[in-house]
């Protein structure tokens, strides 16, 4: 038995040496355990120098050894495996979330008796009991300035984001909102919602009718684009995008083709008759930033795109080479595009509180003399529109106003204040009425002016 720690009563020197070695090893292990515990000990100078040398070896300029490289390679492989595993997990979660978005329940509710729209078998047919000719061509009748708010539609909870009149007749209009819902309204009679369309899981950010109004396309912040039957409420096509769709539009006189602008700077061209690639027939990818708005020429041969890269480009439909790029060092982003009823000019709402005008003939030059100012639009995507005869320009405003100008002189004619303090981001003039227009914004209410 050892009388003193580290020593033995045995006279055999070899046994004493063995016991002393075991005892010293035990003490060393104990000191290491203490050093690795929660309590912090001071290091000696030799230990500090050793730690410093170790840190130097771990640095990019440290000396190389085969053992270290093997260890580093092993650690890199392990880290790579971990990253790969986590990446697969993220992809699986993204895929699952995408599937959930696509599987959002699609339903449509009709709020009138089926096939009984004021003695019409279809809501797409204009009503007989309204004393208006619904097939007048643009530029064939005179329009006048609206004076005040005549009616308020319920609109959408948390804000209305889109307004679209049904082409030609205008007896119905479509609205989309932050409540993820699309509604179609009767502009006449009781002015109530006729049908709603539910199938998106996030807010609606773009809508467009086909030329005959029988179908419409919608895009949403849930990264989906859907084609709906206006009368049936049935989704006929679904497209899942990799990035956020910001604008969508049908090609004029062709209900099978539509384009979608994305936040990743691409424009996708779809044809529902094509089965391959989910109908994708062309990708336009010359912009350097997200797409803000798209607008087809009336004949469908070309289209216009505006982007966050502060440029406007003209494209031949189906060709991934822009025929014109409109950009300038002083040019601002232009989030909204509209074509004048005479089909000779198009205008763009600029982020510097102006509406700019461009020629639609080759060279597509900007016309400085046709610049409209007086509205406030900085920081918002503020919509604007033209009267059917092209004589007036009307625009929303962040100060809850409607501003109107004379097209020929660019002189501001009138401001109409609306209830509340919310911006007016959507404005549409009725295609067959002389002085009626609708407008809305984040307040959700849809105002009819006359």
Secondary structure by P-SEA (a helix, b strand, c coil): ccccccccccccaaaaaaaaaaaaaaaaaaaaaaaaccbbbbbcaaaaaaaaaaaaaacccccccaaaaaaaaaaaaaaaaaaaaaaaaaaaaaaaaaaaaaacccccccccccccccccccccccccccccccccccccbbbbbbcccccccccccccccccccccccccbbbbbccccbbbbbccccccccccccccccbbbccccccccccbbbbbccccbbbbbccccccccbbbbbcccccccccccccccbbbbbccccbbbbbbccccccccccccccccccccccccccccccbbbbbccccbbbbbccccccccbbbbccccccccbbbbccccccccccccccbbbbbbcccccccccccccccccccccbbbbbbccccccccccccccbbbbbcccccccccccccccccccccccccccccbbbbbcccccbbbbcc
